[in-house]
Amino acid sequence: MKSRGQVAIEFIFIVLLVVVYLFSVTKPLVESSQGIIEDIDTITRSNNEAKKLLNSVKRVSMQGSGSKETIQLFIPLNGTVGCYHDGNIGFNAKINQRTLDGSSINPRVSLCENNICDKNLSKPNVTIDCLYDVPTNGTIKLAIIKTDVGVTIGPS
């Protein structure tokens, strides 16, 4: 009788050890993965919105003076999309590289200086004039208008 009770207690103890081990190993990995996935999502969305803006500029620049196209950009949290001082269009995205509990166990990304990934997309053969403040996040409607001297990007 005593051996069956002892086996049950040993079994419960082993199950408890396995659960504690799995929880202590998998929870940090899941948190780390979630942070990495959020960073990748921010970079990808910012890149897609910058390409959307660039493609609209290219389309409008091929049309006649006075042509207009209105687009809506969805800028992710920690991202910006807009014009650079040299007339190029691009984005930058701040990456957190942290887990949910604030510890930094993710590997450092050497391609993103100071945790800000910056990409300058190719410049179309047209002069670009930006008349809007670069949004940090959220939704923005922009009007891309072809003028005699180039393309103007401004709020719609």
ZAROMAR-218016 format. One record per atom (N, C-alpha, C): residue number from 1; residue in three letters; atom name; x, y, z. Coordinates in nm, 2 decimals, decimal comma, padded with zeros to 4 digits, always signed. Layout:
(NUM ALA CA (X Y Z));
...
***
This chain:
(1 MET N (+00,08 -00,12 +00,00));
(1 MET CA (+00,00 +00,00 +00,00));
(1 MET C (+00,09 +00,13 +00,00));
(2 LYS N (+00,19 +00,12 +00,08));
(2 LYS CA (+00,28 +00,24 +00,09));
(2 LYS C (+00,35 +00,27 -00,05));
(3 SER N (+00,38 +00,16 -00,12));
(3 SER CA (+00,46 +00,18 -00,25));
(3 SER C (+00,37 +00,25 -00,35));
(4 ARG N (+00,24 +00,22 -00,36));
(4 ARG CA (+00,16 +00,29 -00,45));
(4 ARG C (+00,14 +00,44 -00,42));
(5 GLY N (+00,13 +00,47 -00,30));
(5 GLY CA (+00,13 +00,61 -00,26));
(5 GLY C (+00,26 +00,69 -00,28));
(6 GLN N (+00,37 +00,62 -00,26));
(6 GLN CA (+00,50 +00,68 -00,29));
(6 GLN C (+00,52 +00,70 -00,44));
(7 VAL N (+00,47 +00,60 -00,52));
(7 VAL CA (+00,48 +00,62 -00,67));
(7 VAL C (+00,40 +00,74 -00,71));
(8 ALA N (+00,28 +00,75 -00,66));
(8 ALA CA (+00,19 +00,86 -00,70));
(8 ALA C (+00,26 +01,00 -00,66));
(9 ILE N (+00,32 +01,01 -00,54));
(9 ILE CA (+00,38 +01,13 -00,50));
(9 ILE C (+00,51 +01,16 -00,59));
(10 GLU N (+00,58 +01,05 -00,62));
(10 GLU CA (+00,70 +01,07 -00,71));
(10 GLU C (+00,66 +01,11 -00,85));
(11 PHE N (+00,55 +01,06 -00,90));
(11 PHE CA (+00,50 +01,09 -01,03));
(11 PHE C (+00,45 +01,24 -01,03));
(12 ILE N (+00,38 +01,28 -00,93));
(12 ILE CA (+00,34 +01,42 -00,92));
(12 ILE C (+00,46 +01,51 -00,91));
(13 PHE N (+00,56 +01,47 -00,84));
(13 PHE CA (+00,68 +01,55 -00,82));
(13 PHE C (+00,76 +01,56 -00,96));
(14 ILE N (+00,77 +01,46 -01,03));
(14 ILE CA (+00,83 +01,46 -01,17));
(14 ILE C (+00,75 +01,55 -01,26));
(15 VAL N (+00,62 +01,53 -01,26));
(15 VAL CA (+00,54 +01,62 -01,35));
(15 VAL C (+00,56 +01,77 -01,31));
(16 LEU N (+00,56 +01,80 -01,19));
(16 LEU CA (+00,58 +01,93 -01,14));
(16 LEU C (+00,72 +01,99 -01,19));
(17 LEU N (+00,82 +01,90 -01,18));
(17 LEU CA (+00,95 +01,95 -01,23));
(17 LEU C (+00,95 +01,97 -01,38));
(18 VAL N (+00,89 +01,89 -01,45));
(18 VAL CA (+00,88 +01,90 -01,60));
(18 VAL C (+00,80 +02,03 -01,63));
(19 VAL N (+00,69 +02,06 -01,56));
(19 VAL CA (+00,62 +02,18 -01,59));
(19 VAL C (+00,70 +02,31 -01,55));
(20 VAL N (+00,77 +02,30 -01,44));
(20 VAL CA (+00,85 +02,42 -01,40));
(20 VAL C (+00,96 +02,44 -01,51));
(21 TYR N (+01,03 +02,33 -01,55));
(21 TYR CA (+01,13 +02,34 -01,65));
(21 TYR C (+01,08 +02,40 -01,78));
(22 LEU N (+00,97 +02,35 -01,83));
(22 LEU CA (+00,91 +02,39 -01,96));
(22 LEU C (+00,87 +02,54 -01,95));
(23 PHE N (+00,81 +02,58 -01,83));
(23 PHE CA (+00,77 +02,72 -01,82));
(23 PHE C (+00,89 +02,81 -01,81));
(24 SER N (+00,99 +02,77 -01,74));
(24 SER CA (+01,11 +02,86 -01,72));
(24 SER C (+01,19 +02,87 -01,85));
(25 VAL N (+01,18 +02,77 -01,94));
(25 VAL CA (+01,26 +02,77 -02,07));
(25 VAL C (+01,17 +02,84 -02,18));
(26 THR N (+01,05 +02,80 -02,19));
(26 THR CA (+00,97 +02,85 -02,30));
(26 THR C (+00,92 +02,99 -02,29));
(27 LYS N (+00,89 +03,03 -02,17));
(27 LYS CA (+00,83 +03,17 -02,15));
(27 LYS C (+00,93 +03,28 -02,20));
(28 PRO N (+01,06 +03,27 -02,16));
(28 PRO CA (+01,15 +03,37 -02,22));
(28 PRO C (+01,17 +03,36 -02,37));
(29 LEU N (+01,17 +03,24 -02,42));
(29 LEU CA (+01,18 +03,23 -02,57));
(29 LEU C (+01,06 +03,29 -02,64));
(30 VAL N (+00,94 +03,27 -02,59));
(30 VAL CA (+00,82 +03,32 -02,65));
(30 VAL C (+00,83 +03,48 -02,64));
(31 GLU N (+00,86 +03,53 -02,53));
(31 GLU CA (+00,87 +03,68 -02,51));
(31 GLU C (+00,97 +03,73 -02,61));
(32 SER N (+01,09 +03,67 -02,62));
(32 SER CA (+01,19 +03,72 -02,71));
(32 SER C (+01,14 +03,71 -02,85));
(33 SER N (+01,08 +03,60 -02,89));
(33 SER CA (+01,03 +03,59 -03,03));
(33 SER C (+00,92 +03,70 -03,05));
(34 GLN N (+00,84 +03,73 -02,96));
(34 GLN CA (+00,73 +03,83 -02,98));
(34 GLN C (+00,80 +03,96 -03,01));
(35 GLY N (+00,90 +04,00 -02,93));
(35 GLY CA (+00,97 +04,13 -02,96));
(35 GLY C (+01,03 +04,13 -03,09));
(36 ILE N (+01,09 +04,02 -03,14));
(36 ILE CA (+01,16 +04,02 -03,27));
(36 ILE C (+01,05 +04,03 -03,38));
(37 ILE N (+00,94 +03,96 -03,36));
(37 ILE CA (+00,83 +03,97 -03,46));
(37 ILE C (+00,77 +04,11 -03,47));
(38 GLU N (+00,76 +04,17 -03,36));
(38 GLU CA (+00,71 +04,31 -03,36));
(38 GLU C (+00,80 +04,40 -03,43));
(39 ASP N (+00,93 +04,39 -03,41));
(39 ASP CA (+01,03 +04,47 -03,48));
(39 ASP C (+01,03 +04,44 -03,63));
(40 ILE N (+01,02 +04,32 -03,67));
(40 ILE CA (+01,01 +04,28 -03,81));
(40 ILE C (+00,89 +04,34 -03,87));
(41 ASP N (+00,78 +04,33 -03,80));
(41 ASP CA (+00,65 +04,39 -03,85));
(41 ASP C (+00,66 +04,54 -03,87));
(42 THR N (+00,72 +04,61 -03,78));
(42 THR CA (+00,74 +04,76 -03,79));
(42 THR C (+00,82 +04,79 -03,92));
(43 ILE N (+00,93 +04,72 -03,93));
(43 ILE CA (+01,02 +04,74 -04,05));
(43 ILE C (+00,95 +04,71 -04,18));
(44 THR N (+00,88 +04,60 -04,18));
(44 THR CA (+00,81 +04,56 -04,31));
(44 THR C (+00,70 +04,66 -04,34));
(45 ARG N (+00,62 +04,69 -04,25));
(45 ARG CA (+00,51 +04,79 -04,28));
(45 ARG C (+00,56 +04,92 -04,32));
(46 SER N (+00,67 +04,97 -04,25));
(46 SER CA (+00,73 +05,10 -04,29));
(46 SER C (+00,78 +05,10 -04,43));
(47 ASN N (+00,85 +04,99 -04,47));
(47 ASN CA (+00,90 +04,97 -04,60));
(47 ASN C (+00,79 +04,97 -04,70));
(48 ASN N (+00,68 +04,89 -04,68));
(48 ASN CA (+00,57 +04,88 -04,77));
(48 ASN C (+00,51 +05,02 -04,79));
(49 GLU N (+00,49 +05,10 -04,69));
(49 GLU CA (+00,43 +05,23 -04,70));
(49 GLU C (+00,52 +05,33 -04,78));
(50 ALA N (+00,65 +05,32 -04,76));
(50 ALA CA (+00,74 +05,40 -04,83));
(50 ALA C (+00,74 +05,37 -04,98));
(51 LYS N (+00,73 +05,24 -05,01));
(51 LYS CA (+00,72 +05,19 -05,15));
(51 LYS C (+00,59 +05,24 -05,21));
(52 LYS N (+00,49 +05,24 -05,14));
(52 LYS CA (+00,36 +05,29 -05,19));
(52 LYS C (+00,37 +05,43 -05,23));
(53 LEU N (+00,43 +05,51 -05,14));
(53 LEU CA (+00,45 +05,66 -05,17));
(53 LEU C (+00,54 +05,68 -05,29));
(54 LEU N (+00,65 +05,60 -05,30));
(54 LEU CA (+00,74 +05,61 -05,41));
(54 LEU C (+00,67 +05,58 -05,54));
(55 ASN N (+00,59 +05,47 -05,54));
(55 ASN CA (+00,52 +05,43 -05,66));
(55 ASN C (+00,42 +05,53 -05,71));
(56 SER N (+00,35 +05,60 -05,61));
(56 SER CA (+00,26 +05,70 -05,65));
(56 SER C (+00,33 +05,82 -05,71));
(57 VAL N (+00,45 +05,86 -05,65));
(57 VAL CA (+00,52 +05,97 -05,71));
(57 VAL C (+00,57 +05,93 -05,85));
(58 LYS N (+00,61 +05,81 -05,87));
(58 LYS CA (+00,65 +05,77 -06,01));
(58 LYS C (+00,54 +05,78 -06,11));
(59 ARG N (+00,42 +05,73 -06,06));
(59 ARG CA (+00,30 +05,73 -06,15));
(59 ARG C (+00,26 +05,87 -06,19));
(60 VAL N (+00,26 +05,96 -06,09));
(60 VAL CA (+00,21 +06,10 -06,11));
(60 VAL C (+00,32 +06,17 -06,20));
(61 SER N (+00,44 +06,14 -06,18));
(61 SER CA (+00,55 +06,21 -06,25));
(61 SER C (+00,55 +06,18 -06,40));
(62 MET N (+00,49 +06,07 -06,44));
(62 MET CA (+00,48 +06,03 -06,58));
(62 MET C (+00,36 +06,09 -06,65));
(63 GLN N (+00,27 +06,15 -06,57));
(63 GLN CA (+00,15 +06,21 -06,63));
(63 GLN C (+00,18 +06,36 -06,65));
(64 GLY N (+00,08 +06,43 -06,70));
(64 GLY CA (+00,09 +06,57 -06,73));
(64 GLY C (+00,08 +06,66 -06,61));
(65 SER N (+00,12 +06,79 -06,63));
(65 SER CA (+00,11 +06,88 -06,52));
(65 SER C (-00,03 +06,90 -06,47));
(66 GLY N (-00,04 +06,90 -06,34));
(66 GLY CA (-00,18 +06,91 -06,28));
(66 GLY C (-00,23 +06,78 -06,24));
(67 SER N (-00,17 +06,67 -06,28));
(67 SER CA (-00,22 +06,53 -06,24));
(67 SER C (-00,21 +06,52 -06,09));
(68 LYS N (-00,30 +06,45 -06,03));
(68 LYS CA (-00,31 +06,43 -05,89));
(68 LYS C (-00,35 +06,29 -05,85));
(69 GLU N (-00,29 +06,24 -05,75));
(69 GLU CA (-00,32 +06,11 -05,69));
(69 GLU C (-00,32 +06,12 -05,54));
(70 THR N (-00,43 +06,07 -05,48));
(70 THR CA (-00,44 +06,07 -05,33));
(70 THR C (-00,42 +05,93 -05,28));
(71 ILE N (-00,33 +05,92 -05,18));
(71 ILE CA (-00,31 +05,79 -05,12));
(71 ILE C (-00,32 +05,80 -04,97));
(72 GLN N (-00,34 +05,68 -04,91));
(72 GLN CA (-00,35 +05,68 -04,76));
(72 GLN C (-00,24 +05,59 -04,71));
(73 LEU N (-00,16 +05,64 -04,62));
(73 LEU CA (-00,05 +05,56 -04,56));
(73 LEU C (-00,09 +05,52 -04,42));
(74 PHE N (-00,06 +05,40 -04,38));
(74 PHE CA (-00,08 +05,35 -04,25));
(74 PHE C (+00,06 +05,33 -04,19));
(75 ILE N (+00,11 +05,43 -04,11));
(75 ILE CA (+00,24 +05,43 -04,05));
(75 ILE C (+00,24 +05,35 -03,92));
(76 PRO N (+00,32 +05,25 -03,91));
(76 PRO CA (+00,31 +05,17 -03,78));
(76 PRO C (+00,38 +05,25 -03,67));
(77 LEU N (+00,34 +05,20 -03,55));
(77 LEU CA (+00,40 +05,25 -03,43));
(77 LEU C (+00,56 +05,24 -03,44));
(78 ASN N (+00,63 +05,34 -03,40));
(78 ASN CA (+00,78 +05,34 -03,40));
(78 ASN C (+00,83 +05,35 -03,54));
(79 GLY N (+00,75 +05,39 -03,64));
(79 GLY CA (+00,80 +05,41 -03,77));
(79 GLY C (+00,77 +05,55 -03,83));
(80 THR N (+00,84 +05,59 -03,93));
(80 THR CA (+00,82 +05,71 -04,00));
(80 THR C (+00,84 +05,68 -04,15));
(81 VAL N (+00,76 +05,75 -04,23));
(81 VAL CA (+00,78 +05,74 -04,38));
(81 VAL C (+00,77 +05,88 -04,43));
(82 GLY N (+00,86 +05,91 -04,52));
(82 GLY CA (+00,86 +06,05 -04,58));
(82 GLY C (+00,97 +06,08 -04,67));
(83 CYS N (+00,99 +06,21 -04,69));
(83 CYS CA (+01,09 +06,26 -04,78));
(83 CYS C (+01,22 +06,29 -04,70));
(84 TYR N (+01,33 +06,27 -04,77));
(84 TYR CA (+01,46 +06,31 -04,71));
(84 TYR C (+01,50 +06,44 -04,77));
(85 HIS N (+01,60 +06,50 -04,71));
(85 HIS CA (+01,64 +06,64 -04,75));
(85 HIS C (+01,69 +06,63 -04,90));
(86 ASP N (+01,74 +06,52 -04,94));
(86 ASP CA (+01,80 +06,51 -05,08));
(86 ASP C (+01,69 +06,48 -05,18));
(87 GLY N (+01,56 +06,48 -05,14));
(87 GLY CA (+01,46 +06,45 -05,24));
(87 GLY C (+01,42 +06,31 -05,25));
(88 ASN N (+01,49 +06,22 -05,18));
(88 ASN CA (+01,45 +06,08 -05,18));
(88 ASN C (+01,34 +06,05 -05,09));
(89 ILE N (+01,28 +05,93 -05,11));
(89 ILE CA (+01,17 +05,89 -05,02));
(89 ILE C (+01,22 +05,77 -04,95));
(90 GLY N (+01,19 +05,76 -04,82));
(90 GLY CA (+01,23 +05,64 -04,74));
(90 GLY C (+01,16 +05,63 -04,61));
(91 PHE N (+01,21 +05,55 -04,53));
(91 PHE CA (+01,15 +05,53 -04,40));
(91 PHE C (+01,26 +05,50 -04,29));
(92 ASN N (+01,22 +05,52 -04,17));
(92 ASN CA (+01,30 +05,47 -04,06));
(92 ASN C (+01,21 +05,41 -03,96));
(93 ALA N (+01,26 +05,31 -03,89));
(93 ALA CA (+01,18 +05,23 -03,79));
(93 ALA C (+01,27 +05,21 -03,67));
(94 LYS N (+01,22 +05,24 -03,55));
(94 LYS CA (+01,29 +05,22 -03,43));
(94 LYS C (+01,25 +05,07 -03,38));
(95 ILE N (+01,35 +05,00 -03,36));
(95 ILE CA (+01,33 +04,86 -03,31));
(95 ILE C (+01,36 +04,86 -03,16));
(96 ASN N (+01,28 +04,78 -03,09));
(96 ASN CA (+01,29 +04,77 -02,95));
(96 ASN C (+01,40 +04,67 -02,90));
(97 GLN N (+01,41 +04,56 -02,97));
(97 GLN CA (+01,50 +04,46 -02,93));
(97 GLN C (+01,49 +04,42 -02,78));
(98 ARG N (+01,37 +04,42 -02,73));
(98 ARG CA (+01,35 +04,39 -02,59));
(98 ARG C (+01,24 +04,28 -02,58));
(99 THR N (+01,24 +04,22 -02,46));
(99 THR CA (+01,13 +04,12 -02,43));
(99 THR C (+01,02 +04,20 -02,36));
(100 LEU N (+00,91 +04,13 -02,33));
(100 LEU CA (+00,80 +04,19 -02,26));
(100 LEU C (+00,84 +04,24 -02,12));
(101 ASP N (+00,93 +04,17 -02,06));
(101 ASP CA (+00,97 +04,21 -01,92));
(101 ASP C (+01,08 +04,31 -01,91));
(102 GLY N (+01,13 +04,36 -02,03));
(102 GLY CA (+01,23 +04,46 -02,03));
(102 GLY C (+01,37 +04,41 -02,04));
(103 SER N (+01,40 +04,28 -02,03));
(103 SER CA (+01,53 +04,24 -02,04));
(103 SER C (+01,57 +04,23 -02,19));
(104 SER N (+01,70 +04,25 -02,21));
(104 SER CA (+01,74 +04,25 -02,35));
(104 SER C (+01,82 +04,12 -02,38));
(105 ILE N (+01,76 +04,02 -02,42));
(105 ILE CA (+01,83 +03,89 -02,45));
(105 ILE C (+01,84 +03,87 -02,60));
(106 ASN N (+01,78 +03,95 -02,68));
(106 ASN CA (+01,79 +03,93 -02,82));
(106 ASN C (+01,93 +03,98 -02,87));
(107 PRO N (+01,98 +03,91 -02,98));
(107 PRO CA (+02,11 +03,96 -03,03));
(107 PRO C (+02,10 +04,10 -03,09));
(108 ARG N (+02,21 +04,17 -03,08));
(108 ARG CA (+02,21 +04,31 -03,13));
(108 ARG C (+02,21 +04,30 -03,28));
(109 VAL N (+02,14 +04,40 -03,34));
(109 VAL CA (+02,13 +04,41 -03,49));
(109 VAL C (+02,23 +04,52 -03,53));
(110 SER N (+02,34 +04,47 -03,59));
(110 SER CA (+02,44 +04,57 -03,63));
(110 SER C (+02,41 +04,65 -03,75));
(111 LEU N (+02,31 +04,61 -03,83));
(111 LEU CA (+02,27 +04,69 -03,95));
(111 LEU C (+02,18 +04,81 -03,91));
(112 CYS N (+02,13 +04,81 -03,79));
(112 CYS CA (+02,05 +04,92 -03,75));
(112 CYS C (+02,12 +05,00 -03,64));
(113 GLU N (+02,18 +05,11 -03,68));
(113 GLU CA (+02,26 +05,19 -03,58));
(113 GLU C (+02,16 +05,26 -03,48));
(114 ASN N (+02,20 +05,25 -03,36));
(114 ASN CA (+02,12 +05,30 -03,24));
(114 ASN C (+01,98 +05,25 -03,24));
(115 ASN N (+01,96 +05,13 -03,29));
(115 ASN CA (+01,83 +05,06 -03,29));
(115 ASN C (+01,73 +05,13 -03,38));
(116 ILE N (+01,78 +05,21 -03,48));
(116 ILE CA (+01,69 +05,27 -03,58));
(116 ILE C (+01,73 +05,22 -03,72));
(117 CYS N (+01,64 +05,15 -03,78));
(117 CYS CA (+01,67 +05,10 -03,92));
(117 CYS C (+01,62 +05,21 -04,02));
(118 ASP N (+01,71 +05,25 -04,10));
(118 ASP CA (+01,68 +05,36 -04,20));
(118 ASP C (+01,70 +05,31 -04,34));
(119 LYS N (+01,61 +05,33 -04,43));
(119 LYS CA (+01,62 +05,29 -04,57));
(119 LYS C (+01,58 +05,41 -04,66));
(120 ASN N (+01,67 +05,44 -04,74));
(120 ASN CA (+01,65 +05,55 -04,84));
(120 ASN C (+01,62 +05,48 -04,98));
(121 LEU N (+01,50 +05,49 -05,02));
(121 LEU CA (+01,46 +05,42 -05,15));
(121 LEU C (+01,52 +05,50 -05,27));
(122 SER N (+01,52 +05,44 -05,38));
(122 SER CA (+01,58 +05,50 -05,50));
(122 SER C (+01,50 +05,63 -05,54));
(123 LYS N (+01,58 +05,72 -05,58));
(123 LYS CA (+01,52 +05,85 -05,62));
(123 LYS C (+01,47 +05,85 -05,76));
(124 PRO N (+01,34 +05,88 -05,78));
(124 PRO CA (+01,29 +05,89 -05,92));
(124 PRO C (+01,35 +06,01 -05,99));
(125 ASN N (+01,36 +06,01 -06,12));
(125 ASN CA (+01,41 +06,12 -06,19));
(125 ASN C (+01,32 +06,24 -06,19));
(126 VAL N (+01,28 +06,29 -06,08));
(126 VAL CA (+01,19 +06,40 -06,07));
(126 VAL C (+01,22 +06,48 -05,94));
(127 THR N (+01,20 +06,61 -05,94));
(127 THR CA (+01,22 +06,69 -05,82));
(127 THR C (+01,10 +06,67 -05,73));
(128 ILE N (+01,12 +06,63 -05,60));
(128 ILE CA (+01,02 +06,61 -05,50));
(128 ILE C (+01,02 +06,72 -05,40));
(129 ASP N (+00,90 +06,78 -05,37));
(129 ASP CA (+00,88 +06,88 -05,27));
(129 ASP C (+00,78 +06,83 -05,17));
(130 CYS N (+00,82 +06,81 -05,05));
(130 CYS CA (+00,73 +06,76 -04,94));
(130 CYS C (+00,68 +06,88 -04,86));
(131 LEU N (+00,55 +06,88 -04,85));
(131 LEU CA (+00,48 +06,99 -04,77));
(131 LEU C (+00,41 +06,94 -04,65));
(132 TYR N (+00,46 +06,83 -04,59));
(132 TYR CA (+00,40 +06,78 -04,47));
(132 TYR C (+00,50 +06,74 -04,37));
(133 ASP N (+00,46 +06,74 -04,25));
(133 ASP CA (+00,55 +06,69 -04,14));
(133 ASP C (+00,55 +06,54 -04,14));
(134 VAL N (+00,66 +06,48 -04,12));
(134 VAL CA (+00,67 +06,33 -04,13));
(134 VAL C (+00,59 +06,28 -04,01));
(135 PRO N (+00,49 +06,19 -04,03));
(135 PRO CA (+00,41 +06,14 -03,92));
(135 PRO C (+00,49 +06,03 -03,85));
(136 THR N (+00,47 +06,03 -03,72));
(136 THR CA (+00,54 +05,92 -03,64));
(136 THR C (+00,46 +05,79 -03,64));
(137 ASN N (+00,33 +05,80 -03,65));
(137 ASN CA (+00,25 +05,68 -03,66));
(137 ASN C (+00,10 +05,71 -03,69));
(138 GLY N (+00,03 +05,62 -03,73));
(138 GLY CA (-00,11 +05,64 -03,76));
(138 GLY C (-00,14 +05,65 -03,91));
(139 THR N (-00,25 +05,70 -03,94));
(139 THR CA (-00,30 +05,71 -04,08));
(139 THR C (-00,29 +05,85 -04,13));
(140 ILE N (-00,24 +05,87 -04,25));
(140 ILE CA (-00,23 +06,00 -04,31));
(140 ILE C (-00,27 +05,99 -04,46));
(141 LYS N (-00,35 +06,09 -04,50));
(141 LYS CA (-00,38 +06,10 -04,65));
(141 LYS C (-00,29 +06,20 -04,71));
(142 LEU N (-00,23 +06,16 -04,82));
(142 LEU CA (-00,14 +06,25 -04,89));
(142 LEU C (-00,19 +06,27 -05,04));
(143 ALA N (-00,17 +06,39 -05,09));
(143 ALA CA (-00,20 +06,42 -05,22));
(143 ALA C (-00,06 +06,44 -05,30));
(144 ILE N (-00,05 +06,36 -05,40));
(144 ILE CA (+00,07 +06,38 -05,49));
(144 ILE C (+00,03 +06,45 -05,61));
(145 ILE N (+00,09 +06,57 -05,64));
(145 ILE CA (+00,05 +06,65 -05,75));
(145 ILE C (+00,17 +06,68 -05,84));
(146 LYS N (+00,15 +06,66 -05,97));
(146 LYS CA (+00,25 +06,70 -06,07));
(146 LYS C (+00,24 +06,84 -06,10));
(147 THR N (+00,36 +06,91 -06,08));
(147 THR CA (+00,37 +07,05 -06,11));
(147 THR C (+00,46 +07,07 -06,23));
(148 ASP N (+00,49 +07,19 -06,27));
(148 ASP CA (+00,58 +07,22 -06,38));
(148 ASP C (+00,72 +07,19 -06,35));
(149 VAL N (+00,76 +07,19 -06,22));
(149 VAL CA (+00,90 +07,17 -06,18));
(149 VAL C (+00,92 +07,03 -06,12));
(150 GLY N (+00,82 +06,96 -06,09));
(150 GLY CA (+00,84 +06,83 -06,03));
(150 GLY C (+00,71 +06,78 -05,97));
(151 VAL N (+00,72 +06,71 -05,86));
(151 VAL CA (+00,61 +06,65 -05,79));
(151 VAL C (+00,60 +06,71 -05,64));
(152 THR N (+00,48 +06,75 -05,60));
(152 THR CA (+00,46 +06,80 -05,47));
(152 THR C (+00,38 +06,70 -05,39));
(153 ILE N (+00,43 +06,67 -05,27));
(153 ILE CA (+00,36 +06,58 -05,18));
(153 ILE C (+00,31 +06,66 -05,06));
(154 GLY N (+00,18 +06,65 -05,03));
(154 GLY CA (+00,13 +06,73 -04,92));
(154 GLY C (+00,00 +06,67 -04,87));
(155 PRO N (-00,05 +06,72 -04,76));
(155 PRO CA (-00,18 +06,66 -04,71));
(155 PRO C (-00,29 +06,68 -04,80));
(156 SER N (-00,38 +06,59 -04,81));
(156 SER CA (-00,50 +06,60 -04,90));
(156 SER C (-00,61 +06,68 -04,84));
***
